[in-house]
Amino acid sequence: SGCCYEVKAPLSGTVLALESQSARPVQAGAPLLSIGDLADLEVEVDLLSTDAVQIAVGAAATVERWGGEGVLDAVVRRIEPSAYTKISALGIEEQRVKVRLDLLTPPEGRVGLGDQFRVFVRVVIWDGGSVLQVPIGALFRSGDAWALYREVDGRARRSLVTLGRQTDLDVQIVSGLTENDRVVVFPGDKVQEGTRLAERPQP
């Protein structure tokens, strides 16, 4: 009829958003709508810059609490080279870095996940095989070093140890302990070198 123009999208996909809900004049080159392929989603995470420097491209990651069943597998594809300032909920200025992840779980394993959805992400910053570790509650300071009590012939023997990586619950022991050693967890003031030990029964 000469009243309308047909504008074709450059690719096929799902309409994610309309720039305007009502008819109106637009400038040449102005965006009309957003189109995306929901089978090819990426995850964008805002991390503290101090956390981002510990991550490497290609690191394994998992996506949790996304609304569906199970945990989704992902991999770090890009770490933006520039940070930006963001004000936290407590009013503190934080330097944040955008980290982009590719989802490895196929679309049929993440049905319902869409654009701008909220997810929680865990990124692996280090892993190792046959890691010797103890509960962090077994450690105590001995001068400038770390130490723990080993059980040797029913008595406590203090051993200086060298620490490696650690989490909130466990710590890697690099030296000073062997695989089959038994240690005292949360030693009190009564535990000293040579103190006789008795195993506490499990509840």
Salt bridges, closest charged atoms under 4 A:
GLU42 OE1 - ARG77 NH2 2.06
GLU42 OE2 - ARG100 NH1 3.12
GLU44 OE2 - LYS98 NZ 3.14
GLU44 OE1 - ARG100 NH1 2.64
ASP46 OD1 - LYS98 NZ 3.24
GLU64 OE2 - ARG122 NE 2.91
GLU80 OE2 - ARG78 NE 3.15
GLU80 OE2 - ARG100 NE 3.05
GLU94 OE1 - ARG96 NH2 2.82
ASP102 OD1 - ARG77 NE 2.86
ASP181 OD1 - ARG150 NH1 3.81
GLU193 OE2 - ARG157 NH1 3.36
GLU199 OE1 - ARG182 NH2 3.18
